[in-house]
Amino acid sequence: MDPQLVEVTQIFARLKAALLRNDFGTCNNLLSQLKVLLTKYPSLPPTFQQTPTAVEELQIARDIYEHAVLLSVKTEDQDAFERDFFQLKPFYTDTCGLIPPSPQECPILGLNLLRLLVQNRIAEFHTELELLPPNALENPCIKHAVELEQSFMEGAYNRVLSARKTVPHETYVHFMDLLAKTVRDEIAGCSEKAYDSLSVADAKKILMFSSDQELSTYIEEDHPEWEIKNGFVFFQKAKESQPCKEIPSLQLINQTLSYARELERIV
């Protein structure tokens, strides 16, 4: 085997071991070394030059970038996820017939769809979805993201929140937690505009918390302007804190009449 390929294989083995024990500092150091070494392979995207070890190089490079994406999920670094995913993507789209498909492809493509949904980048979500091959749409990981987007657009927030219990892959939990928070914030915003107060039981049901403590913690961290008192959650304090904007009705009427007179002159 090529000495350089041996070195990459050895460092990659250390990266996988460090990732299993959640040693993220070591993972980042090893990943940086690997990315530098990969730049020396002309067989990789975008050139795809035919070399004696091209197949082995493509496969190990794809594996490295897949682990880079998984590392970014574990470290909750969405910027790193985006960078590493776009480095990985050509291995999924441009290596058909060169190397066998990866078993991690659909889980990672689904993860990317979920990330776009969490970031409310709906147009990009649908663009990525259109680029997937038809058979990928039947994969549970892709279907999960598509169903979530449909529920989110329909305002079926209860389905979005309950979907965390049925994630198709363990790596999806982080993005599902972020999506759940986005949904709860949306529900909370609607609730404080629609009601002066809600009972603690109703507030728990609407926000889909299983205990009073979870609700209390959410209010303390995200809505300190709300008040829990005598078994009720009061939103009135939040409403009072919002400035009331007066509508200058007389000024608007005068302006409208002035525009009407000007239109008559023009006609």
Kinemage of the C-alpha trace (Angstrom):
@kinemage 1
@onewidth
@group {chain A} dominant
@subgroup {mainchain}
@vectorlist {calphas} color= white
{ca met a 1} P 0.000 0.000 0.000
{ca asp a 2} L 1.093 3.559 -0.692
{ca pro a 3} L 2.967 4.954 2.385
{ca gln a 4} L 0.864 8.109 2.372
{ca leu a 5} L -2.327 6.057 2.289
{ca val a 6} L -1.021 3.981 5.202
{ca glu a 7} L -0.461 7.179 7.205
{ca val a 8} L -3.964 8.441 6.446
{ca thr a 9} L -5.460 5.065 7.415
{ca gln a 10} L -3.618 5.049 10.729
{ca ile a 11} L -4.620 8.607 11.647
{ca phe a 12} L -8.201 7.889 10.623
{ca ala a 13} L -8.294 4.864 12.935
{ca arg a 14} L -7.201 7.124 15.794
{ca leu a 15} L -9.918 9.638 14.832
{ca lys a 16} L -12.622 6.957 14.957
{ca ala a 17} L -11.414 5.767 18.362
{ca ala a 18} L -11.367 9.335 19.725
{ca leu a 19} L -14.886 9.959 18.391
{ca leu a 20} L -16.187 6.821 20.135
{ca arg a 21} L -14.890 8.083 23.485
{ca asn a 22} L -16.110 11.657 22.768
{ca asp a 23} L -12.586 13.099 22.921
{ca phe a 24} L -13.483 16.067 20.733
{ca gly a 25} L -10.210 17.953 21.156
{ca thr a 26} L -8.223 15.011 19.807
{ca cys a 27} L -10.814 14.526 17.048
{ca asn a 28} L -10.428 18.102 15.814
{ca asn a 29} L -6.615 17.874 15.809
{ca leu a 30} L -6.600 14.577 13.910
{ca leu a 31} L -9.248 15.793 11.469
{ca ser a 32} L -7.147 18.863 10.642
{ca gln a 33} L -4.156 16.617 9.889
{ca leu a 34} L -6.263 14.361 7.680
{ca lys a 35} L -7.728 17.233 5.672
{ca val a 36} L -4.230 18.507 4.905
{ca leu a 37} L -3.111 15.041 3.791
{ca leu a 38} L -6.194 14.630 1.568
{ca thr a 39} L -5.249 17.722 -0.432
{ca lys a 40} L -2.323 15.734 -1.861
{ca tyr a 41} L -4.607 13.219 -3.605
{ca pro a 42} L -5.395 14.176 -7.246
{ca ser a 43} L -7.993 11.400 -7.388
{ca leu a 44} L -10.377 13.324 -5.121
{ca pro a 45} L -12.975 15.923 -6.194
{ca pro a 46} L -12.987 18.047 -8.222
{ca thr a 47} L -10.265 16.558 -10.462
{ca phe a 48} L -11.033 12.805 -10.089
{ca gln a 49} L -7.742 11.833 -11.751
{ca gln a 50} L -7.278 8.117 -12.319
{ca thr a 51} L -4.439 6.861 -10.125
{ca pro a 52} L -3.440 3.315 -9.115
{ca thr a 53} L -4.978 3.842 -5.643
{ca ala a 54} L -7.890 6.091 -6.676
{ca val a 55} L -10.626 3.763 -5.356
{ca glu a 56} L -8.990 3.395 -1.932
{ca glu a 57} L -8.362 7.144 -1.734
{ca leu a 58} L -11.952 8.029 -2.635
{ca gln a 59} L -13.366 5.589 -0.111
{ca ile a 60} L -11.238 6.680 2.812
{ca ala a 61} L -11.724 10.362 2.001
{ca arg a 62} L -15.498 9.867 1.953
{ca asp a 63} L -15.313 8.025 5.291
{ca ile a 64} L -13.247 10.843 6.802
{ca tyr a 65} L -15.693 13.549 5.725
{ca glu a 66} L -18.623 11.469 6.975
{ca his a 67} L -16.968 11.268 10.386
{ca ala a 68} L -16.288 15.002 10.208
{ca val a 69} L -20.026 15.614 9.765
{ca leu a 70} L -20.858 13.311 12.681
{ca leu a 71} L -18.270 15.100 14.814
{ca ser a 72} L -19.881 18.463 14.045
{ca val a 73} L -23.237 17.077 15.201
{ca lys a 74} L -21.741 15.796 18.440
{ca thr a 75} L -20.044 19.136 19.099
{ca glu a 76} L -23.241 20.999 18.083
{ca asp a 77} L -21.323 23.091 15.541
{ca gln a 78} L -23.684 23.903 12.665
{ca asp a 79} L -21.094 25.966 10.766
{ca ala a 80} L -18.678 23.033 10.762
{ca phe a 81} L -21.524 20.749 9.685
{ca glu a 82} L -22.226 22.926 6.647
{ca arg a 83} L -18.542 23.110 5.637
{ca asp a 84} L -17.934 19.388 6.028
{ca phe a 85} L -21.199 18.418 4.347
{ca phe a 86} L -20.348 20.413 1.226
{ca gln a 87} L -16.916 18.767 1.127
{ca leu a 88} L -18.596 15.374 1.441
{ca lys a 89} L -21.436 15.950 -1.031
{ca pro a 90} L -19.379 15.384 -4.264
{ca phe a 91} L -18.563 11.890 -2.997
{ca tyr a 92} L -22.290 11.154 -3.051
{ca thr a 93} L -23.148 12.868 -6.327
{ca asp a 94} L -20.073 12.375 -8.525
{ca thr a 95} L -18.584 8.974 -7.623
{ca cys a 96} L -21.354 6.677 -8.857
{ca gly a 97} L -19.688 3.703 -10.507
{ca leu a 98} L -16.312 4.581 -9.025
{ca ile a 99} L -16.874 3.371 -5.450
{ca pro a 100} L -19.730 1.460 -3.752
{ca pro a 101} L -22.487 3.521 -2.089
{ca ser a 102} L -22.003 4.449 1.554
{ca pro a 103} L -24.434 3.115 4.182
{ca gln a 104} L -24.154 6.522 5.873
{ca glu a 105} L -25.342 8.453 2.802
{ca cys a 106} L -29.089 8.643 3.518
{ca pro a 107} L -28.693 9.313 7.269
{ca ile a 108} L -26.343 12.202 6.522
{ca leu a 109} L -28.497 13.580 3.685
{ca gly a 110} L -31.451 13.441 6.066
{ca leu a 111} L -29.411 15.228 8.720
{ca asn a 112} L -28.683 18.028 6.282
{ca leu a 113} L -32.393 18.388 5.455
{ca leu a 114} L -33.155 18.555 9.165
{ca arg a 115} L -30.476 21.228 9.654
{ca leu a 116} L -32.004 23.371 6.894
{ca leu a 117} L -35.420 22.964 8.496
{ca val a 118} L -34.078 24.005 11.913
{ca gln a 119} L -32.502 27.093 10.315
{ca asn a 120} L -35.803 27.851 8.511
{ca arg a 121} L -34.049 27.662 5.123
{ca ile a 122} L -37.105 26.156 3.454
{ca ala a 123} L -36.187 27.067 -0.135
{ca glu a 124} L -32.807 25.321 0.226
{ca phe a 125} L -34.566 22.378 1.901
{ca his a 126} L -36.696 21.845 -1.215
{ca thr a 127} L -33.727 22.391 -3.539
{ca glu a 128} L -31.748 19.648 -1.768
{ca leu a 129} L -34.821 17.417 -1.795
{ca glu a 130} L -35.235 17.824 -5.569
{ca leu a 131} L -31.616 16.771 -6.119
{ca leu a 132} L -32.066 13.438 -4.332
{ca pro a 133} L -32.577 10.291 -6.420
{ca pro a 134} L -36.155 8.895 -6.319
{ca asn a 135} L -35.152 5.790 -4.341
{ca ala a 136} L -33.684 7.968 -1.558
{ca leu a 137} L -37.129 9.422 -0.840
{ca glu a 138} L -38.234 6.014 0.465
{ca asn a 139} L -35.452 5.900 3.025
{ca pro a 140} L -36.724 6.367 6.622
{ca cys a 141} L -34.159 9.106 7.299
{ca ile a 142} L -35.275 11.190 4.313
{ca lys a 143} L -38.977 10.499 4.925
{ca his a 144} L -38.582 11.656 8.525
{ca ala a 145} L -37.259 15.054 7.423
{ca val a 146} L -39.935 15.429 4.713
{ca glu a 147} L -42.763 14.608 7.144
{ca leu a 148} L -41.359 17.064 9.674
{ca glu a 149} L -41.288 19.833 7.078
{ca gln a 150} L -44.892 19.105 6.096
{ca ser a 151} L -46.020 19.170 9.741
{ca phe a 152} L -44.094 22.388 10.353
{ca met a 153} L -45.642 24.126 7.330
{ca glu a 154} L -49.134 22.935 8.308
{ca gly a 155} L -48.683 24.281 11.831
{ca ala a 156} L -49.100 20.772 13.257
{ca tyr a 157} L -46.598 21.536 15.986
{ca asn a 158} L -47.707 18.628 18.171
{ca arg a 159} L -46.552 16.216 15.447
{ca val a 160} L -43.204 18.010 15.227
{ca leu a 161} L -42.624 17.807 18.981
{ca ser a 162} L -43.689 14.175 19.260
{ca ala a 163} L -41.456 13.173 16.304
{ca arg a 164} L -38.415 13.290 18.594
{ca lys a 165} L -39.519 9.960 20.059
{ca thr a 166} L -39.293 8.254 16.662
{ca val a 167} L -36.019 9.564 15.224
{ca pro a 168} L -34.630 7.129 12.616
{ca his a 169} L -31.016 7.688 13.690
{ca glu a 170} L -29.402 8.635 16.998
{ca thr a 171} L -27.551 11.569 15.412
{ca tyr a 172} L -30.901 13.271 14.712
{ca val a 173} L -31.602 13.992 18.400
{ca his a 174} L -29.586 17.244 18.503
{ca phe a 175} L -31.392 18.848 15.571
{ca met a 176} L -34.738 17.556 16.842
{ca asp a 177} L -34.090 19.329 20.154
{ca leu a 178} L -33.325 22.554 18.288
{ca leu a 179} L -36.465 22.161 16.192
{ca ala a 180} L -38.545 21.460 19.308
{ca lys a 181} L -37.295 24.690 20.859
{ca thr a 182} L -38.143 26.647 17.700
{ca val a 183} L -41.652 25.182 17.729
{ca arg a 184} L -42.168 25.852 21.446
{ca asp a 185} L -41.069 29.453 20.985
{ca glu a 186} L -43.597 29.811 18.156
{ca ile a 187} L -46.386 28.315 20.300
{ca ala a 188} L -45.372 30.504 23.238
{ca gly a 189} L -45.521 33.642 21.100
{ca cys a 190} L -49.024 32.762 19.856
{ca ser a 191} L -50.217 31.876 23.376
{ca glu a 192} L -49.223 35.158 24.976
{ca lys a 193} L -51.000 37.076 22.212
{ca ala a 194} L -54.160 34.961 22.422
{ca tyr a 195} L -54.550 34.666 26.199
{ca asp a 196} L -54.091 36.756 29.322
{ca ser a 197} L -53.343 33.587 31.272
{ca leu a 198} L -53.476 29.803 31.131
{ca ser a 199} L -53.611 27.197 33.842
{ca val a 200} L -50.315 25.410 34.428
{ca ala a 201} L -51.943 22.190 33.215
{ca asp a 202} L -53.067 23.795 29.947
{ca ala a 203} L -49.706 25.505 29.441
{ca lys a 204} L -47.942 22.151 29.895
{ca lys a 205} L -50.287 20.535 27.396
{ca ile a 206} L -49.903 23.248 24.774
{ca leu a 207} L -46.114 23.386 25.098
{ca met a 208} L -45.908 19.590 25.462
{ca phe a 209} L -44.003 19.445 28.714
{ca ser a 210} L -44.356 16.364 30.890
{ca ser a 211} L -43.814 18.069 34.250
{ca asp a 212} L -44.355 21.361 36.063
{ca gln a 213} L -40.600 21.628 36.549
{ca glu a 214} L -39.915 21.500 32.799
{ca leu a 215} L -42.456 24.278 32.240
{ca ser a 216} L -41.007 26.343 35.090
{ca thr a 217} L -37.456 25.950 33.757
{ca tyr a 218} L -38.565 26.959 30.250
{ca ile a 219} L -40.285 30.089 31.588
{ca glu a 220} L -37.274 31.051 33.733
{ca glu a 221} L -34.804 30.650 30.869
{ca asp a 222} L -36.838 31.850 27.864
{ca his a 223} L -39.757 33.922 29.170
{ca pro a 224} L -38.834 35.584 32.473
{ca glu a 225} L -41.529 38.193 31.755
{ca trp a 226} L -44.216 35.531 32.351
{ca glu a 227} L -45.425 34.858 35.877
{ca ile a 228} L -46.551 31.611 37.522
{ca lys a 229} L -49.007 32.317 40.323
{ca asn a 230} L -51.794 30.318 42.007
{ca gly a 231} L -51.607 27.523 39.444
{ca phe a 232} L -51.742 29.842 36.430
{ca val a 233} L -49.255 31.233 33.928
{ca phe a 234} L -49.914 34.949 33.436
{ca phe a 235} L -48.935 36.586 30.152
{ca gln a 236} L -50.374 40.019 31.002
{ca lys a 237} L -47.005 41.207 32.275
{ca ala a 238} L -45.479 40.397 28.889
{ca lys a 239} L -48.240 42.292 27.091
{ca glu a 240} L -47.867 45.322 29.333
{ca ser a 241} L -44.138 45.430 28.650
{ca gln a 242} L -44.775 45.805 24.917
{ca pro a 243} L -45.170 49.446 23.840
{ca cys a 244} L -48.601 50.338 22.500
{ca lys a 245} L -48.411 52.126 19.178
{ca glu a 246} L -51.099 54.730 18.516
{ca ile a 247} L -52.521 54.925 15.011
{ca pro a 248} L -52.523 58.564 13.787
{ca ser a 249} L -56.051 58.248 12.328
{ca leu a 250} L -56.675 61.969 11.738
{ca gln a 251} L -53.356 62.359 9.933
{ca leu a 252} L -54.107 59.324 7.734
{ca ile a 253} L -57.561 60.694 6.841
{ca asn a 254} L -56.095 64.077 5.855
{ca gln a 255} L -53.409 62.425 3.741
{ca thr a 256} L -55.980 60.217 1.984
{ca leu a 257} L -58.208 63.221 1.180
{ca ser a 258} L -55.180 65.119 -0.105
{ca tyr a 259} L -54.237 62.208 -2.404
{ca ala a 260} L -57.834 62.077 -3.676
{ca arg a 261} L -57.823 65.796 -4.545
{ca glu a 262} L -54.509 65.415 -6.377
{ca leu a 263} L -55.871 62.461 -8.365
{ca glu a 264} L -58.911 64.553 -9.414
{ca arg a 265} L -56.610 67.287 -10.726
{ca ile a 266} L -54.527 64.782 -12.689
{ca val a 267} L -57.635 63.221 -14.264
